[in-house]
């Protein structure tokens, strides 16, 4: 019977349906037909249907009218469990909250391969196949729902809904259990196993999938890069699943503890702490291991094989002697003068020169005796680090603009031996990128100096190696003020 009515709810307007099965009275326009339709329905049935002649945005229409006037029907539920009110908790639900950060984790869709991989990633483990005796395939059914947060609330501030979607990739068996963020090459050479049908500017995009039991990664994204916002990613499955955000383990290469370190309480304790941590550059490079007292502040602590020094290193020594004076030590102002005189000769590096604050941070990193100055040996170690970081910078400056894109900073930091999580990459972008999401050479070096200094200090305080430190207010202020 095609003339049976169906109940609809209308929230966008107060107007009622003005045709058959509406709530109009016989005195209203088209009301006679509507009244006649309802006259065939008994009082008990009307009461059961809660039929009332009120303009409340709820209306009735016939099936024929419905299929004629509507082309799409979306059924909304609080959760998938609401579909079966008599059988609650029949679905396994995983909920993850995340955000896209401009310049760091707002990479856009697959059409933007240089940044797509920087989007938040969520590992999904489908552990059990469906209980369907009529299906011979080993398949897991699940539903993915991606919802934007706070966009409607911010609409009065000019915020509109982003165009959003997601893609699902199967993780190779050799990478199962590895929770590291998948890199750019993975997405360049692996096709998605499933994805949302389209990217669309709706509050929520959802799709049902059937995939074999395995480990997958879900990549939610906006269509275009640089669109910043929050989201909720939910996964519903009939059987057990595990879903969690991919987070890299925070660590640093090379800082290997040789002995139990003493905590850095005063700046002057840096020398002993650095020696016991095994981060003294002379020891690392296999050179003569003279005592700290003999190395520090000695005018004769220049490299013995001066003839083998490169032309640039020799030029540095000459400049250092000219600026340092008789004590052969430089302060932050003098260090700034030396570095800028050399860096200015590198026209391929876009920088306005090292700032005084950057040079203070460099001295804090290399100052092994807490004097606030560098001797030639300490300066030599600093320059070797700058040269190594400069090589990384040039590698990621693919367009030779003298800057690197903030999205590439993740790889650059990793190549330098610092392994961070998404929160820290977000902070680096906010702290060091300009309004165009580019990072110049000075900011790049300053970031690496700060990272190495903080890792070194943390390892000095982490006496038992459990990744947890406890500081009093004096230690905290010493650590943060001289960094």
Rosetta blueprint (number, residue, H / E / L):
1 X L
2 X L
3 X L
4 X L
5 X E
6 X E
7 X E
8 X E
9 X E
10 X L
11 X L
12 X L
13 X L
14 X L
15 X L
16 X L
17 X L
18 X L
19 X L
20 X L
21 X L
22 X L
23 X L
24 X L
25 X L
26 X L
27 X L
28 X L
29 X L
30 X L
31 X H
32 X H
33 X H
34 X H
35 X H
36 X H
37 X H
38 X H
39 X H
40 X L
41 X L
42 X L
43 X H
44 X H
45 X H
46 X H
47 X H
48 X H
49 X H
50 X L
51 X L
52 X L
53 X L
54 X L
55 X L
56 X L
57 X L
58 X E
59 X E
60 X E
61 X E
62 X E
63 X H
64 X H
65 X H
66 X H
67 X H
68 X H
69 X H
70 X L
71 X L
72 X L
73 X L
74 X L
75 X L
76 X L
77 X L
78 X L
79 X L
80 X H
81 X H
82 X H
83 X H
84 X L
85 X L
86 X L
87 X L
88 X L
89 X L
90 X L
91 X L
92 X E
93 X E
94 X E
95 X E
96 X E
97 X E
98 X E
99 X E
100 X E
101 X L
102 X L
103 X L
104 X L
105 X L
106 X L
107 X L
108 X L
109 X L
110 X L
111 X L
112 X L
113 X H
114 X H
115 X H
116 X H
117 X L
118 X L
119 X L
120 X L
121 X L
122 X E
123 X E
124 X E
125 X E
126 X E
127 X L
128 X L
129 X L
130 X L
131 X L
132 X L
133 X L
134 X L
135 X L
136 X L
137 X L
138 X L
139 X L
140 X E
141 X E
142 X E
143 X E
144 X E
145 X E
146 X E
147 X E
148 X E
149 X E
150 X L
151 X L
152 X L
153 X L
154 X L
155 X H
156 X H
157 X H
158 X L
159 X L
160 X L
161 X L
162 X L
163 X L
164 X E
165 X E
166 X E
167 X E
168 X E
169 X E
170 X E
171 X L
172 X L
173 X H
174 X H
175 X H
176 X L
177 X L
178 X L
179 X L
180 X L
181 X L
182 X L
183 X L
184 X H
185 X H
186 X H
187 X H
188 X H
189 X H
190 X L
191 X L
192 X L
193 X L
194 X E
195 X E
196 X L
197 X L
198 X L
199 X L
200 X E
201 X L
202 X L
203 X L
204 X E
205 X E
206 X E
207 X E
208 X E
209 X E
210 X E
211 X E
212 X L
213 X L
214 X L
215 X E
216 X E
217 X E
218 X E
219 X E
220 X E
221 X E
222 X E
223 X L
224 X L
225 X L
226 X L
227 X L
228 X L
229 X E
230 X E
231 X E
232 X E
233 X E
234 X E
235 X E
236 X E
237 X E
238 X L
239 X L
240 X L
241 X E
242 X E
243 X E
244 X E
245 X E
246 X L
247 X L
248 X L
249 X L
250 X L
251 X E
252 X E
253 X L
254 X L
255 X L
256 X L
257 X L
258 X L
259 X L
260 X L
261 X L
262 X L
263 X L
264 X L
265 X L
266 X L
267 X H
268 X H
269 X H
270 X H
271 X H
272 X H
273 X H
274 X H
275 X H
276 X H
277 X H
278 X L
279 X L
280 X L
281 X H
282 X H
283 X H
284 X H
285 X L
286 X L
287 X L
288 X L
289 X L
290 X L
291 X L
292 X H
293 X H
294 X H
295 X H
296 X L
297 X L
298 X L
299 X L
300 X L
301 X L
302 X L
303 X L
304 X L
305 X L
306 X H
307 X H
308 X H
309 X L
310 X L
311 X H
312 X H
313 X H
314 X H
315 X H
316 X H
317 X H
318 X H
319 X H
320 X H
321 X H
322 X H
323 X H
324 X H
325 X L
326 X L
327 X L
328 X L
329 X E
330 X E
331 X L
332 X H
333 X H
334 X H
335 X H
336 X H
337 X H
338 X H
339 X H
340 X H
341 X H
342 X H
343 X H
344 X L
345 X L
346 X L
347 X L
348 X L
349 X L
350 X L
351 X L
352 X L
353 X L
354 X L
355 X L
356 X H
357 X H
358 X H
359 X H
360 X H
361 X H
362 X H
363 X H
364 X H
365 X H
366 X H
367 X L
368 X L
369 X L
370 X L
371 X L
372 X L
373 X L
374 X E
375 X E
376 X H
377 X H
378 X H
379 X H
380 X H
381 X H
382 X H
383 X H
384 X H
385 X H
386 X H
387 X H
388 X H
389 X H
390 X H
391 X H
392 X H
393 X H
394 X H
395 X H
396 X H
397 X L
398 X L
399 X L
400 X L
401 X L
402 X L
403 X E
404 X E
405 X E
406 X H
407 X H
408 X H
409 X H
410 X H
411 X H
412 X H
413 X H
414 X H
415 X H
416 X L
417 X L
418 X E
419 X E
420 X L
421 X L
422 X H
423 X H
424 X H
425 X H
426 X H
427 X H
428 X H
429 X H
430 X H
431 X H
432 X H
433 X L
434 X L
435 X L
436 X L
437 X L
438 X E
439 X E
440 X E
441 X H
442 X H
443 X H
444 X H
445 X H
446 X H
447 X H
448 X H
449 X H
450 X H
451 X H
452 X H
453 X H
454 X H
455 X H
456 X H
457 X H
458 X H
459 X H
460 X H
461 X H
462 X L
463 X L
464 X L
465 X L
466 X L
467 X L
468 X L
469 X L
470 X L
471 X L
472 X L
473 X H
474 X H
475 X H
476 X H
477 X H
478 X H
479 X H
480 X H
481 X H
482 X L
483 X L
